[in-house]
Amino acid sequence: MLPMLVFIQNLFTDAKDRLAHEAKGATAVEYGLIIGLMAVALIAAFVILGPALQATFTDVSNEMDVTP
């Protein structure tokens, strides 16, 4: 009975230590997810704002049309 209790105690102690160790700082996976989310947000912004920006630049270009 005692070996089983020691085994269970060691199991919980090891699990607690592993969880405490893994909780420190952001991992590469988390950084990858953040970068992926930022990329999706940027692409969405370009798709949504693209036509408006193109129209603005076209208007500015037409106003600056200088013939040499």
C-alpha positions in Angstrom: 0.0 0.0 0.0 2.8 2.4 0.8 4.5 2.1 -2.6 1.2 3.0 -4.2 0.8 6.1 -2.1 4.4 7.2 -2.8 3.7 6.7 -6.5 0.6 8.8 -6.4 2.3 11.5 -4.4 5.2 11.6 -6.9 2.8 11.7 -9.8 0.9 14.7 -8.4 4.2 16.5 -7.5 5.7 15.9 -10.9 2.5 17.1 -12.6 2.4 20.2 -10.5 6.1 21.0 -11.3 5.5 20.5 -15.0 2.5 22.7 -15.1 4.3 25.4 -13.1 7.3 25.2 -15.5 5.2 25.3 -18.7 3.2 28.3 -17.5 6.2 30.7 -17.6 6.3 33.0 -20.6 4.9 32.6 -24.1 6.0 29.7 -26.2 6.8 29.7 -29.9 3.4 28.3 -30.7 1.7 31.2 -29.0 3.9 33.7 -30.9 3.0 31.9 -34.1 -0.7 32.2 -33.3 -0.3 35.9 -32.6 1.6 36.5 -35.9 -1.0 34.5 -37.8 -3.8 36.5 -36.3 -2.0 39.8 -37.1 -1.5 38.6 -40.7 -5.2 37.8 -41.1 -6.2 41.2 -39.7 -3.9 43.0 -42.1 -5.1 41.1 -45.1 -8.7 41.8 -44.1 -7.9 45.5 -43.7 -6.3 45.6 -47.1 -9.2 43.8 -48.8 -11.8 46.1 -47.1 -9.8 49.4 -47.6 -8.2 48.6 -50.9 -10.9 50.0 -53.2 -11.2 53.2 -51.2 -7.4 53.7 -51.2 -7.2 53.0 -54.9 -9.9 55.6 -55.7 -8.1 58.1 -53.5 -4.7 57.6 -55.2 -6.4 57.7 -58.6 -8.0 61.0 -57.8 -4.7 62.4 -56.6 -2.9 61.1 -59.7 -5.5 62.7 -62.0 -5.2 66.1 -60.2 -1.4 65.9 -60.5 -1.5 65.0 -64.2 1.3 67.2 -65.6 2.2 67.1 -69.2 5.8 67.7 -70.0 
